[in-house]
Amino acid sequence: MSAGPVSLVEVDAPAAACHGRGGGRDAARRRLGRPPRGAPILLTATDAPHPATEAWLSDRPDAELVVLGGDAAVTDATATALGAAHTRVAGPNLFATAAAIADQLWPVEPAGFLITPGGTEDGWAFALTGASLAATTEQPILLTELDRLPTETGAAICATGAPVPTLLLVPAAQVGDGLTDSLGRC
């Protein structure tokens, strides 16, 4: 079984040009669809609620709060202080957490996956930037290391049981051969 086409979006390019075996911009246009839930992403500090997040939630007392990540991302005390009932979607590490989010919160069968760096100092920025693309293309975000595909990410891609397109959202010069070689296999 093949993981499907792999495209590379050079996020450091002037225009986000697609390269590789994925069909490029035309394929992305064909996959355009509705956003998964239309739910906002609220940000807060790990150990204290952010005032803007508190204010948004105080105006919506019946909001359903889903905390993404374990205690290292948002402590239980912080989640509780936000005042809304909450559930947590987390794995034992950030790669497993991204896979859990794709598995538990994605409302439709993924049309593919967006892959962004995880565990790097600026990896969060790639994931946050890719969020609207994920919603538009119905492709959840998974995380990777720049030189290898983590087991949790590979398992999530292969769990679909069918070839799925994969789009890398990383600076092209940073991608190692070990990562691109692994993405084409299940």
C-alpha positions in Angstrom: 0.0 0.0 0.0 1.2 3.5 -0.8 0.7 6.6 1.3 -0.2 8.5 -1.9 1.2 11.5 -3.6 3.6 13.8 -1.7 3.7 17.5 -2.5 6.1 20.1 -1.0 4.9 23.6 -0.3 7.8 26.0 0.0 6.5 28.2 2.8 9.6 30.4 2.4 8.9 31.0 -1.3 7.3 34.3 -2.5 4.2 32.4 -3.7 3.4 29.1 -2.1 4.4 26.9 -5.1 3.8 23.2 -4.9 6.5 20.8 -6.0 6.9 17.0 -6.1 4.6 14.1 -6.9 1.3 15.6 -5.8 -0.5 17.4 -8.6 0.3 20.9 -7.3 -2.2 23.7 -7.2 -4.8 22.2 -9.5 -5.1 19.1 -7.2 -5.4 21.5 -4.2 -8.2 23.3 -5.9 -10.1 20.1 -6.7 -9.9 19.2 -3.0 -11.5 22.4 -1.8 -14.3 21.7 0.6 -16.0 22.9 3.7 -14.2 23.7 7.0 -14.4 20.7 9.4 -16.3 22.3 12.4 -16.0 26.0 12.0 -14.8 26.2 15.6 -12.3 28.9 16.5 -8.9 28.1 17.8 -8.3 29.9 21.1 -4.8 30.3 22.5 -3.7 30.5 26.1 -0.6 30.2 28.1 0.3 26.8 29.6 -0.2 27.8 33.2 -2.6 30.8 33.1 -5.6 31.7 31.0 -5.1 34.4 28.4 -7.4 37.3 29.0 -8.7 37.4 25.4 -9.6 33.7 25.6 -11.3 34.2 29.0 -13.3 37.1 27.6 -14.4 35.1 24.5 -15.5 32.2 26.6 -17.3 34.4 29.2 -19.5 35.6 26.4 -20.3 32.0 25.5 -21.0 30.1 28.8 -22.3 27.0 26.9 -19.2 26.7 24.8 -17.7 23.2 24.3 -14.0 23.5 25.1 -11.6 21.0 23.7 -8.1 21.3 25.1 -5.5 20.1 22.6 -2.4 18.5 24.1 -1.4 17.3 27.5 -0.5 19.2 30.7 2.7 20.4 29.0 0.5 22.4 26.6 -2.3 23.5 28.9 -2.5 22.5 32.5 -5.7 21.2 34.0 -5.8 24.2 36.3 -5.7 26.5 33.3 -8.4 24.6 31.5 -10.6 24.6 34.6 -9.9 28.3 35.2 -11.3 29.1 31.7 -14.7 28.2 33.2 -16.1 26.0 30.5 -16.6 22.2 30.7 -13.7 20.7 28.7 -12.4 17.5 27.2 -8.8 16.9 26.4 -7.4 15.3 23.2 -3.7 14.4 23.8 -1.2 11.7 23.2 2.0 10.8 25.0 4.0 13.3 22.8 3.2 16.0 20.3 3.3 13.7 17.3 0.8 11.4 18.9 -1.3 14.4 19.9 -1.5 15.6 16.3 -2.5 12.1 15.2 -5.2 11.9 18.0 -6.6 15.3 16.9 -6.8 14.0 13.3 -8.5 10.8 14.4 -10.8 12.1 17.1 -11.8 15.5 15.9 -11.8 15.4 12.1 -15.4 15.1 11.0 -14.8 13.5 7.6 -12.5 11.0 6.1 -9.3 13.0 5.4 -8.7 13.9 1.8 -5.0 13.8 2.7 -2.7 15.3 5.3 -0.7 18.4 5.8 2.6 17.7 7.5 4.4 20.4 9.5 7.5 20.3 11.6 7.0 19.5 15.3 9.4 19.9 18.1 11.2 22.8 16.4 11.3 26.3 17.9 9.1 27.7 15.2 7.1 24.5 14.3 4.0 25.9 15.9 4.0 28.8 13.4 3.9 26.4 10.4 1.0 24.5 12.0 -1.0 27.6 12.8 -0.4 29.0 9.4 -1.6 25.7 7.8 -4.8 25.6 9.9 -6.9 27.5 7.3 -5.5 25.3 4.5 -6.3 22.2 6.5 -9.9 23.4 6.9 -10.2 24.4 3.2 -8.7 21.2 1.8 -10.2 18.8 4.5 -6.7 17.6 5.4 -5.8 17.5 9.1 -2.3 18.6 10.2 0.2 16.0 11.4 3.6 16.7 12.8 7.0 15.4 11.7 10.7 15.9 12.4 12.6 17.4 9.5 14.9 14.4 8.9 12.6 11.5 9.7 8.9 10.6 9.9 7.8 9.8 13.5 6.1 6.4 14.0 2.9 8.1 15.2 2.6 10.3 12.1 3.4 7.3 9.7 0.7 5.2 11.5 -1.9 8.0 11.1 -1.2 8.3 7.4 -1.3 4.5 6.8 -4.4 4.0 9.0 -6.6 5.5 6.3 -6.2 2.2 4.4 -6.0 4.0 1.0 -3.5 6.2 -0.7 -3.9 9.8 0.4 -2.0 12.9 -0.7 0.4 14.4 1.7 1.5 18.0 1.6 4.6 19.2 3.4 4.4 22.7 4.9 8.1 23.3 5.6 11.0 25.3 4.1 12.2 23.1 1.3 15.9 23.5 2.2 15.2 22.0 5.7 13.6 18.7 4.5 15.8 15.7 4.9 15.8 12.7 2.5 14.8 10.4 5.4 11.5 12.3 5.7 10.6 12.4 2.0 11.6 8.8 1.5 9.3 7.6 4.4 6.3 9.6 3.2 5.7 7.4 0.2 5.5 4.2 2.1 3.0 2.4 4.3 
